[in-house]
Each structure stands twice: as structure tokens, then as C-alpha cells.
Amino acid sequence: MKILITGAGGQLASQLHSILENGKSELGALDKIYSGSEIKYVTREELDISRINDVIDFVREYEPDIIINCAAYTNVDKCETDFENAFKVNSIGSRNLAIAAENVKAKLIHISTDYVFGGKGSIPFREYDLPAPVSVYGKTKLLGEQYVRENCSRYFIVRTAWLYGLYGKNFVYTILKAAKEKGHLDVVNDQRGNPTNAEDLAYHILKLPLTNEYGIYHCTGKGECSWYDFASKIVEYAGIACSVSPMTSEKLNRAAKRPEFSSLDNMMLRCTVGDDMRQWQDAQKSFI
């Protein structure tokens, strides 16, 4: 089996690399089929997914059985002004990979986001709920989803949220650093979602292509909290002497609007391959 993973160097692709190399994750062993797989990780410098001819030629030459698209323009605030580049990566890039995957009959796993939802409500969003993004980031990611559905017949769209892991920059590392340096933090308390350990997400991603259970999936840590709750637990589990206070998102004066409520329900996982995602507190404690 041959696997192509885009976005090499990012936290999710790096996490996939780690568990594929070890043959297991904290949640369990991978299927033995992965131990004999040929895996190619590509960076933007090696493959610009916004260039369709390059993508088609690259995929045709490599002929992967599975493509996992971890490449994305994820700077939510910068997307508001650099919208054309966000569109090229999040929308057109996704389309190009979908077309290329279809050409070689590969299965495509496309990573998306909770930010495709508008943030109104109090019940976790299920896969059948209608998206209504409020930011350029969310809009370009939603269009990327639509392009995947239109151009590929063997797709798994995986929406996740509030991702952190061992590699790269993320909220956990930011809070740990700030807590040690400052001793007091003010953190937003009016946005709710699901912290997700990249270890758990990567494990579930690798369950999907061994099936024909195509469709849209939500894959996040179980339970929900605010960023303030999340930060408070980070400080607590790390044993850092730092106080944490709630604040409103208005005080941050960010360029992009964030959904107030973007909690996801992993319904599709439960109904197909199984939902072994950990409670967000347990996964976070393990990570710390």
C-alpha cells in the first residue's frame, strides 16, 4: 500500500508520521497493513497543491492508494486579509487533490474544521447540520469540502477542532510558556468547543481508509469547554503556579470572528468505525 501525506512538518502530519513509524498510538496498535506501507510526506516546497497540473502529475507518477491532506492555511486572522492565498490552499488545493485522487482511484482523507459552523446554538453539531461559517478561514475550508465531494468518489472529510500535539505551535504550548513567564493569564471564556489531541485524531484517521465508510466525519475530543477552561486545566496539570481569569473575546480585537459555539458530535464515528476518542481532560492530562 502506498500513502501520500501533504502538509509534512505540520502538527497533524508529524503526528501521523510518529505513530506510523511506531506502528501504534496511545490508543492502540495500528492495523498490520501499515507496517509494510510505502509512505511519502510532502511539504509545500515539494508540492504546491494550489497548482493543478503539478498535483495531477505528482499523484499520477506516485500512484498512491491513500492521500491524506493535512495541508491548510490555518492562520485564522491572516486569512481575512490574505484571502486569495487562503482560497488557493484551502479551496483550490483541496479540489486539485480530489481530482488527482479520482484519476488514480485513490481514497482521499481531507482534514477540515469546526469553523465551518457559525457558532449559534448549544447542542453539539452533527454531520448533517448545515454549515454557516463566519470567517474567511471557515468559508474557504467549507468550499474545500464541497470541492472534495464534487470531484472525488472515495472521500473521508474529517472535521476536527482545537488541535494540539507534540509538534509545531498550538494553544497548549502557548499557555505553558505564558504561564511560566507571567504568573497570571486572562483567557477567553465566551467560545466553546472540543480540545483534540493530535494523537487521538491521527489514530482515527488511519482507521478510515481501511474501510469503504465514505462521508463526512466529526473527530474531536469528547466533552466541551471554553478556552478559559482549557487553559485552566493546562496550568493545573502542569503544576505551574499561575492564576487564570476569564475574559471576553471582544477585548482581543481580532481580525476574524470566531464561532461562539462550535462543539462537534462524533456521530459518524460511532455509527461506523467506532469512537475511541478520549475525554478531552484525559487526553490533555496524558499529553502534559
Residue pairs with C-beta under 8 A, 6 or more apart in sequence:
1 33
1 34
1 36
1 37
1 38
1 65
1 66
2 37
2 38
2 39
2 40
2 62
2 63
2 64
2 65
2 66
3 37
3 38
3 39
3 40
3 64
3 65
3 66
3 67
3 68
4 39
4 40
4 42
4 59
4 62
4 64
4 66
4 67
4 68
4 106
5 13
5 16
5 17
5 39
5 40
5 41
5 42
5 67
5 68
5 70
6 13
6 42
6 47
6 49
6 67
6 68
6 69
6 70
6 71
6 97
7 13
7 43
7 69
7 70
7 71
7 72
8 14
8 17
8 41
8 42
8 43
8 46
8 70
9 43
9 168
10 70
10 71
10 72
10 167
10 168
11 163
11 164
11 165
11 166
11 167
11 168
11 169
11 170
11 198
12 70
12 111
12 163
12 165
12 198
12 201
12 202
13 41
13 68
13 70
14 165
14 166
14 167
14 168
15 165
15 166
15 167
15 198
15 199
15 201
15 202
16 68
16 70
16 202
16 205
16 206
17 39
17 41
18 166
18 167
18 202
19 25
19 30
19 199
19 202
19 203
19 206
20 30
20 34
20 37
20 39
20 206
23 29
23 30
23 34
23 35
24 30
25 199
25 200
25 202
25 203
26 199
26 200
26 203
26 286
27 199
27 200
27 203
27 276
27 278
28 203
28 276
30 203
30 206
31 206
31 207
31 210
33 210
34 206
40 62
40 64
42 58
44 71
47 54
47 55
47 58
48 54
49 55
49 69
49 71
49 89
49 93
49 94
49 96
49 97
50 88
50 89
50 92
50 93
50 96
51 96
52 92
52 95
52 96
52 99
55 93
55 96
55 97
55 99
55 100
56 96
56 99
56 100
56 103
58 100
59 67
59 97
59 100
59 101
59 103
59 104
59 106
60 100
60 103
60 104
63 104
63 106
64 104
64 106
65 106
65 107
65 209
66 106
66 107
66 108
66 109
66 209
67 97
67 100
67 101
67 106
67 107
67 108
67 109
68 109
68 111
68 205
69 93
69 94
69 97
69 108
69 109
69 110
69 111
70 111
71 89
71 93
72 89
72 90
72 111
72 141
73 79
73 82
73 85
73 86
73 88
73 89
73 90
73 137
73 140
74 137
75 82
75 137
76 115
76 135
76 137
76 254
76 256
76 258
77 254
77 255
77 256
78 86
78 255
79 86
79 135
79 136
79 137
79 140
79 256
80 135
80 136
80 255
80 256
81 255
83 136
83 140
86 136
86 137
86 140
87 140
87 143
89 140
90 137
90 140
90 141
90 143
90 144
91 140
91 141
91 143
91 144
91 147
92 147
93 144
94 110
94 144
94 145
94 147
94 148
95 144
95 147
95 148
95 150
95 151
97 108
97 110
97 148
98 108
98 110
98 147
98 148
98 150
98 151
98 152
98 155
99 151
99 152
100 106
101 107
101 108
101 152
101 154
101 155
102 151
102 152
102 153
102 154
105 154
106 154
107 154
107 155
107 156
107 209
108 148
108 152
108 154
108 155
108 156
109 155
109 156
109 158
109 205
109 208
109 209
110 144
110 145
110 148
110 155
110 156
110 157
110 158
111 158
111 160
111 205
112 141
112 142
112 144
112 145
112 157
112 158
112 159
112 160
113 137
113 138
113 141
113 159
113 160
113 161
114 125
114 159
114 160
114 161
114 162
114 193
114 194
114 220
114 259
114 262
114 263
114 264
115 133
115 135
115 137
115 138
115 141
115 258
115 259
115 262
116 131
116 133
116 138
116 141
116 142
116 145
116 159
117 125
117 129
117 131
117 132
117 133
117 138
117 259
117 262
118 131
118 132
118 133
118 134
118 259
119 134
119 191
119 258
119 259
119 260
119 261
119 262
120 132
120 260
120 261
121 261
122 261
124 224
124 263
124 264
124 265
125 218
125 262
125 263
125 264
125 265
126 218
126 264
126 265
126 267
127 215
127 216
127 217
127 218
127 267
127 268
131 138
131 142
133 139
133 141
133 142
134 257
134 258
134 259
135 256
135 257
135 258
136 256
137 256
138 259
145 157
145 216
148 155
148 157
149 155
149 157
153 214
154 212
154 214
155 214
155 215
156 208
156 209
156 213
156 214
156 215
156 217
157 215
157 216
157 217
158 201
158 204
158 205
158 208
158 217
158 218
158 219
159 216
159 217
159 218
159 219
159 220
159 264
160 196
160 201
160 218
160 219
160 220
160 264
161 193
161 194
161 195
161 196
161 220
161 262
161 263
161 264
162 171
162 193
162 194
162 195
162 196
162 220
162 221
162 230
163 170
163 196
163 198
163 201
164 170
164 171
164 172
164 173
164 195
164 196
164 197
164 198
164 287
165 197
165 198
165 199
165 287
166 198
166 199
166 287
167 198
171 195
171 227
171 230
171 231
172 234
172 284
172 287
172 288
175 185
175 187
175 230
175 231
175 234
175 235
176 234
176 238
176 240
178 185
179 185
179 234
179 235
179 238
179 240
179 242
179 244
180 240
180 242
182 242
183 241
183 242
183 243
184 242
184 243
184 244
184 245
185 231
185 235
185 242
185 243
185 244
185 245
186 244
186 245
186 246
186 247
186 251
187 227
187 228
187 230
187 231
187 232
187 244
187 245
187 246
187 247
188 226
188 227
188 228
188 246
188 247
188 248
188 249
188 252
189 226
189 227
189 228
189 229
189 246
189 247
189 248
190 226
190 248
190 249
190 260
191 226
191 227
191 249
191 258
191 259
191 260
191 261
191 262
192 224
192 225
192 226
192 260
192 261
192 262
192 263
193 220
193 224
193 225
193 259
193 261
193 262
193 263
193 264
194 220
194 221
194 222
194 223
194 224
194 225
194 263
194 264
194 280
195 220
195 221
195 225
195 230
195 280
195 283
195 284
196 219
196 220
196 221
196 277
196 280
196 283
197 221
197 278
197 280
197 283
197 284
197 286
197 287
199 283
199 287
200 221
200 276
200 277
200 278
200 283
201 219
201 220
201 277
203 276
204 219
204 269
204 273
204 276
204 277
205 219
207 273
207 274
208 217
208 273
211 272
211 273
213 272
213 273
215 268
216 268
217 266
217 268
217 269
218 264
218 265
218 266
218 267
218 268
218 269
219 264
219 266
219 269
219 277
220 263
220 264
220 266
220 277
221 277
221 278
221 279
221 280
221 283
221 284
222 266
222 275
222 277
222 278
222 279
222 280
223 279
223 280
223 281
224 263
224 280
225 233
225 280
226 246
228 244
228 245
228 246
228 247
230 280
230 284
231 244
232 244
233 281
233 284
233 285
234 284
234 288
235 242
235 244
237 284
237 285
237 288
238 288
249 258
266 275
266 277
269 275
269 277
277 283
278 286
